[in-house]
Amino acid sequence: MPTSSQRFNQDLRPPKLRHSITELGRVLLEAGGSLLCSPIFKTLPQGDGHTIMTIPGFMGADGSTAMLRRFLNDRGYNAISWGLGRNASEASADTLEEFMQHRAMLEEQIARHVEREFLASGRKVTLIGWSLGGLYSVALAHRYPEWIRQVITLGTPFGDPRGTALYSVMSRINGSSGDVSEQSLRDWVEYTYSGGQLRVPVLTLFSESDGIVGAGIARCQGDPDYVTNMAVAASHVGFPFNPVVFAVIANHLVAPQYRWALCRSDRIAPLVQLVNGG
């Protein structure tokens, strides 16, 4: 398993400017592509009806993941929203430590929701977390493997947050003006993995052309026996709208013997690259 030092000391080069300034245009193409691919989606592996909770990214609300939930419901799953409003909109932290306290509070609220869904259905719940929501999801997987079936993250900044295009904005929100100690940043990174041994499969989808999260901090550094990192062609904002992402998600929600050989497909292989894991 990667050490604390390996998780923290990563490539902090920010996203390329051309990727950042084309985010909006690309997400429109991605959403349109998913609409055009609706007939193809019907050929993807059928779901088993278990509950999947979507968790939005920083300042995102349930509407941002609505298209993804519609896709999952069409595949036969019970896709639900996290139901907690806009992510981190109520965080009035003066330091990164206080923001972490707000994060911990949100994660416990998510955990209670997951527990209720598990008790109601008797089946473990899958979490799909976009960006910051992916950090919540992996942290909860470490703490509550008895309720969580698997985790899929989309464009999540697992490493040092200085590797994101939004770091300066978040610094102003938490009042630090960019002056955050190395130890605080290290604690932020380690917190995701600190809830106990990972015993839940995690699929991390990241993009080399992400305009918000640098690729150097976008890989999950959890136990490699449970973590799969996969690069896909996507914008950051476009992750919950992207047809390739939808196909990969549907593929990994089913047992391995029912999956498409995505990375060996002549049509899809250029858009999907397995980085590590099985």
C-alpha positions as a printed NumPy array, in Angstrom:
array([[  0.   ,   0.   ,   0.   ],
       [  1.348,   3.496,  -0.801],
       [  2.823,   5.349,   2.148],
       [  1.743,   8.783,   3.363],
       [  4.748,  10.332,   1.637],
       [  3.909,   8.658,  -1.669],
       [  0.316,   9.889,  -1.502],
       [  1.328,  13.463,  -0.791],
       [  4.384,  14.014,  -2.996],
       [  2.882,  13.882,  -6.438],
       [  3.02 ,  15.8  ,  -9.686],
       [  1.425,  19.16 ,  -8.84 ],
       [  1.409,  20.609, -12.316],
       [ -2.011,  22.222, -12.802],
       [ -4.267,  21.315, -15.723],
       [ -3.245,  22.718, -19.087],
       [ -4.821,  26.058, -19.886],
       [ -6.372,  24.801, -23.125],
       [ -8.153,  22.073, -21.189],
       [ -9.483,  24.529, -18.617],
       [-10.836,  27.077, -21.091],
       [-12.582,  24.427, -23.201],
       [-14.414,  22.768, -20.279],
       [-17.83 ,  24.275, -21.051],
       [-17.722,  23.512, -24.764],
       [-16.608,  19.948, -24.149],
       [-19.336,  19.18 , -21.606],
       [-21.976,  20.232, -24.127],
       [-20.498,  17.794, -26.63 ],
       [-20.339,  15.057, -23.984],
       [-23.965,  15.477, -22.956],
       [-25.035,  15.507, -26.581],
       [-22.962,  12.415, -27.228],
       [-24.744,  10.556, -24.439],
       [-28.121,  11.418, -25.93 ],
       [-27.007,  10.132, -29.319],
       [-25.639,   6.951, -27.735],
       [-28.928,   6.009, -26.05 ],
       [-29.517,   3.067, -28.454],
       [-25.986,   1.761, -27.811],
       [-26.451,   2.062, -24.044],
       [-29.222,  -0.528, -24.28 ],
       [-26.595,  -3.125, -25.191],
       [-24.577,  -2.512, -22.007],
       [-24.731,  -5.06 , -19.163],
       [-28.083,  -5.004, -17.358],
       [-28.181,  -3.997, -13.692],
       [-29.31 ,  -6.095, -10.75 ],
       [-31.49 ,  -3.481,  -9.058],
       [-29.217,  -2.602,  -6.141],
       [-29.072,   0.99 ,  -4.887],
       [-26.5  ,   3.422,  -6.229],
       [-26.04 ,   6.812,  -4.58 ],
       [-24.534,   9.696,  -6.562],
       [-22.576,  12.362,  -4.668],
       [-21.918,  15.696,  -6.428],
       [-18.681,  17.629,  -6.59 ],
       [-17.658,  20.857,  -4.856],
       [-20.616,  23.284,  -4.897],
       [-22.591,  20.837,  -7.046],
       [-26.167,  19.803,  -6.271],
       [-28.267,  16.772,  -7.194],
       [-29.162,  18.251, -10.571],
       [-25.543,  17.922, -11.68 ],
       [-25.751,  14.121, -11.432],
       [-29.356,  13.719, -12.653],
       [-28.375,  12.552, -16.152],
       [-26.12 ,   9.881, -14.663],
       [-28.929,   8.657, -12.401],
       [-31.325,   8.444, -15.35 ],
       [-28.77 ,   6.337, -17.2  ],
       [-28.332,   4.034, -14.19 ],
       [-32.083,   3.659, -13.67 ],
       [-32.475,   2.793, -17.354],
       [-29.888,   0.044, -16.872],
       [-31.947,  -1.469, -14.059],
       [-30.444,   0.038, -10.911],
       [-32.085,   2.024,  -8.116],
       [-30.129,   5.263,  -8.518],
       [-30.695,   7.854,  -5.777],
       [-29.316,  11.3  ,  -4.988],
       [-27.371,  12.114,  -1.85 ],
       [-30.144,  14.533,  -0.823],
       [-27.92 ,  16.99 ,   1.089],
       [-28.213,  20.013,  -1.176],
       [-25.225,  21.819,  -2.661],
       [-21.947,  20.188,  -1.674],
       [-19.949,  22.309,   0.813],
       [-22.163,  25.37 ,   0.301],
       [-22.543,  25.766,   4.077],
       [-18.843,  25.441,   4.838],
       [-17.746,  28.672,   6.545],
       [-14.307,  27.488,   7.561],
       [-11.389,  29.785,   8.337],
       [ -8.806,  27.017,   8.006],
       [ -8.385,  23.776,   6.11 ],
       [ -8.759,  21.96 ,   9.433],
       [-12.211,  23.485,   9.92 ],
       [-13.161,  22.579,   6.367],
       [-12.144,  19.015,   7.193],
       [-14.51 ,  19.099,  10.176],
       [-17.327,  20.142,   7.857],
       [-16.343,  17.354,   5.491],
       [-16.42 ,  14.82 ,   8.345],
       [-19.916,  15.998,   9.297],
       [-21.16 ,  15.591,   5.719],
       [-19.634,  12.135,   5.477],
       [-21.459,  11.001,   8.603],
       [-24.736,  12.304,   7.167],
       [-24.061,  10.342,   3.983],
       [-23.232,   7.278,   6.078],
       [-26.585,   7.452,   7.865],
       [-28.355,   7.657,   4.494],
       [-26.377,   4.664,   3.207],
       [-27.202,   2.71 ,   6.358],
       [-30.92 ,   3.384,   5.92 ],
       [-30.788,   2.213,   2.309],
       [-28.906,  -0.922,   3.325],
       [-31.376,  -1.769,   6.093],
       [-34.352,  -1.13 ,   3.81 ],
       [-33.117,  -3.347,   0.975],
       [-30.791,  -5.768,   2.723],
       [-28.238,  -5.084,  -0.026],
       [-25.041,  -3.084,   0.023],
       [-25.009,   0.32 ,  -1.686],
       [-22.68 ,   1.51 ,  -4.448],
       [-21.352,   5.08 ,  -4.186],
       [-20.477,   7.143,  -7.25 ],
       [-18.706,  10.331,  -6.214],
       [-17.81 ,  13.146,  -8.57 ],
       [-14.708,  15.221,  -7.713],
       [-14.921,  16.134,  -3.991],
       [-17.759,  13.621,  -3.695],
       [-15.266,  10.918,  -4.618],
       [-13.154,  11.763,  -1.569],
       [-16.211,  11.318,   0.639],
       [-16.988,   8.007,  -1.045],
       [-13.534,   6.475,  -0.618],
       [-13.312,   7.679,   2.979],
       [-16.676,   6.039,   3.736],
       [-15.601,   2.816,   2.033],
       [-12.73 ,   2.558,   4.505],
       [-15.088,   3.088,   7.447],
       [-18.262,   1.241,   6.47 ],
       [-17.485,  -1.778,   4.271],
       [-20.49 ,  -3.55 ,   5.807],
       [-22.841,  -1.163,   3.967],
       [-20.903,  -0.293,   0.803],
       [-20.641,  -2.613,  -2.182],
       [-18.207,  -0.62 ,  -4.304],
       [-17.102,   2.927,  -5.062],
       [-16.629,   4.683,  -8.402],
       [-15.003,   8.114,  -8.437],
       [-15.072,  10.665, -11.257],
       [-12.308,  13.259, -11.613],
       [-11.475,  13.187,  -7.906],
       [ -8.428,  15.119,  -6.587],
       [ -6.904,  12.5  ,  -4.281],
       [ -3.549,  14.21 ,  -3.862],
       [ -2.277,  17.607,  -2.776],
       [ -5.08 ,  20.1  ,  -3.629],
       [ -2.52 ,  22.533,  -5.019],
       [ -2.653,  20.364,  -8.123],
       [ -6.146,  21.655,  -8.973],
       [ -7.167,  24.761, -10.883],
       [ -9.58 ,  25.654,  -8.057],
       [ -7.091,  25.608,  -5.186],
       [ -6.771,  29.394,  -4.932],
       [-10.567,  29.77 ,  -4.962],
       [-10.991,  27.187,  -2.199],
       [ -8.217,  28.878,  -0.205],
       [-10.143,  32.148,  -0.27 ],
       [-13.331,  30.349,   0.757],
       [-11.676,  28.828,   3.809],
       [ -9.974,  32.124,   4.634],
       [ -6.389,  30.951,   4.282],
       [ -5.464,  33.189,   1.328],
       [ -3.355,  30.34 ,   0.021],
       [ -1.208,  30.209,   3.196],
       [ -1.809,  26.619,   4.27 ],
       [  0.814,  24.571,   6.075],
       [  2.357,  21.507,   4.504],
       [  1.095,  19.443,   7.448],
       [ -2.49 ,  20.626,   6.926],
       [ -2.304,  19.659,   3.262],
       [ -0.781,  16.299,   4.173],
       [ -3.545,  15.678,   6.729],
       [ -6.178,  16.497,   4.088],
       [ -4.728,  13.894,   1.728],
       [ -4.299,  11.194,   4.382],
       [ -7.777,  11.652,   5.847],
       [ -9.373,   9.883,   2.859],
       [ -7.474,   6.679,   3.688],
       [ -7.548,   6.885,   7.483],
       [-10.767,   5.045,   8.385],
       [ -9.41 ,   1.497,   8.42 ],
       [ -8.253,  -1.075,   5.889],
       [ -9.899,  -0.878,   2.489],
       [-12.072,  -3.906,   1.74 ],
       [-14.321,  -2.382,  -0.93 ],
       [-13.515,  -2.273,  -4.671],
       [-12.762,   1.256,  -5.901],
       [-12.762,   2.275,  -9.57 ],
       [-11.151,   5.667, -10.101],
       [-11.824,   7.39 , -13.416],
       [ -9.601,  10.339, -14.24 ],
       [ -8.746,  12.292, -17.368],
       [ -5.458,  13.553, -18.756],
       [ -7.46 ,  16.412, -20.312],
       [ -9.305,  17.359, -17.105],
       [ -9.409,  21.154, -16.961],
       [ -9.844,  21.365, -13.164],
       [ -7.926,  18.466, -11.564],
       [ -4.344,  17.804, -12.604],
       [ -3.683,  14.21 , -13.655],
       [ -0.818,  13.966, -11.156],
       [ -3.191,  14.008,  -8.178],
       [ -6.134,  12.176,  -9.761],
       [ -5.175,   8.565,  -9.01 ],
       [ -6.438,   6.839,  -5.9  ],
       [ -3.497,   5.719,  -3.752],
       [ -5.421,   3.128,  -1.731],
       [ -4.705,  -0.583,  -1.438],
       [ -3.868,  -1.75 ,  -4.998],
       [ -5.618,  -5.053,  -4.295],
       [ -8.9  ,  -3.116,  -4.278],
       [ -8.204,   0.014,  -6.353],
       [ -8.346,   0.299, -10.154],
       [ -7.264,   3.571, -11.766],
       [ -8.469,   4.177, -15.317],
       [ -7.901,   7.123, -17.635],
       [-10.826,   8.143, -19.841],
       [-11.361,  10.893, -22.397],
       [-13.462,  13.443, -20.486],
       [-13.614,  17.015, -19.287],
       [-13.94 ,  17.577, -15.54 ],
       [-17.427,  19.056, -15.679],
       [-18.407,  16.453, -18.239],
       [-17.763,  13.335, -16.147],
       [-21.436,  12.807, -15.16 ],
       [-22.552,  13.441, -18.772],
       [-19.895,  11.595, -20.767],
       [-20.932,   8.54 , -22.86 ],
       [-17.587,   6.754, -22.432],
       [-17.778,   7.267, -18.664],
       [-21.322,   5.879, -18.683],
       [-20.17 ,   2.778, -20.559],
       [-17.263,   2.186, -18.18 ],
       [-19.508,   2.613, -15.132],
       [-22.113,   0.175, -16.431],
       [-19.356,  -2.269, -17.249],
       [-17.837,  -2.21 , -13.767],
       [-21.109,  -2.452, -11.872],
       [-21.529,  -6.081, -12.945],
       [-19.483,  -9.186, -12.157],
       [-16.256,  -9.53 , -14.183],
       [-17.576, -12.427, -16.278],
       [-20.355, -10.191, -17.643],
       [-18.192,  -7.2  , -18.547],
       [-17.288,  -5.94 , -21.979],
       [-13.583,  -6.084, -22.838],
       [-13.532,  -2.282, -23.096],
       [ -9.796,  -1.827, -23.247],
       [ -9.511,  -4.41 , -26.042],
       [-12.269,  -2.864, -28.171],
       [-10.949,  -1.159, -31.302],
       [-13.59 ,   1.554, -30.971],
       [-13.283,   2.267, -27.253],
       [ -9.641,   1.443, -26.464],
       [ -8.333,   4.865, -27.622],
       [-10.67 ,   6.507, -25.094],
       [-10.029,   4.207, -22.123],
       [ -6.693,   3.241, -20.577],
       [ -6.246,   0.928, -17.594],
       [ -3.476,   2.434, -15.473],
       [ -3.269,  -0.143, -12.705],
       [ -5.389,  -2.72 , -10.96 ],
       [ -7.56 ,  -5.501, -12.252]])
